[in-house]
Amino acid sequence: MWNQSLKPLSQKISRILPLAIVFFVVGISPAYAYLDPGTAGMLLQLLLGGVAGAAVVLKLYWTRLKAKLFGSKPNSHQDDERKA
């Protein structure tokens, strides 16, 4: 049911998206803007925060990820000990 109703929408998007990308690329003009050192620091902080967030997510889901990669089941006994 949902798949049939989304099909016309996905067809419209697949037609419009390439045109939008072409217009965006052709319409870009030089900005002649000044980026101060604070902006570079903010971008570095954003990058490091993303890496730290990804590391936390990886640590939280490590057993599930390891089970999917290597085909073993997560050890439920260790999970029970952690909860106690």
Secondary structure, 3 states (H helix, E strand, C coil): CHHHHHHHHHHHHHHHHHHHHHHHHHCCCCCCCCCCHHHHHHHHHHHHHHHHHHHHHHHHCHHHHHHHHHCCCCCHHHHHHHHC
